[in-house]
């Protein structure tokens, strides 16, 4: 499984995290 780290939990960061989760990434938001 691929991992992705999203830096920042603002509106765009949250959107990126949700998209990554939908695409099957193991997602971490700082």
LUMLO-515604 format. One record per residue (C-alpha): residue in one letter; x, y, z. Coordinates in steps of 0.02 Angstrom, whole numbers, plus 50000, padded with zeros to 5 digits. Layout:
REM residues N
   aa       x       y       z
    A       X       Y       Z
...
//
This chain:
REM residues 30
   aa       x       y       z
    X   50000   50000   50000
    X   50064   50172   49956
    X   50077   50305   50090
    X   50050   50491   50075
    X   50080   50630   50201
    X   49972   50787   50190
    X   50052   50939   50271
    X   49920   51051   50346
    X   49738   51013   50382
    X   49661   51167   50302
    X   49524   51156   50171
    X   49641   51100   50031
    X   49738   50982   50146
    X   49579   50897   50203
    X   49519   50883   50023
    X   49686   50806   49971
    X   49677   50683   50116
    X   49500   50629   50071
    X   49548   50608   49888
    X   49703   50505   49934
    X   49597   50395   50049
    X   49471   50364   49910
    X   49614   50319   49791
    X   49675   50188   49916
    X   49823   50276   49996
    X   49871   50255   50178
    X   49846   50437   50226
    X   49924   50541   50366
    X   49878   50722   50399
    X   49995   50829   50504
//
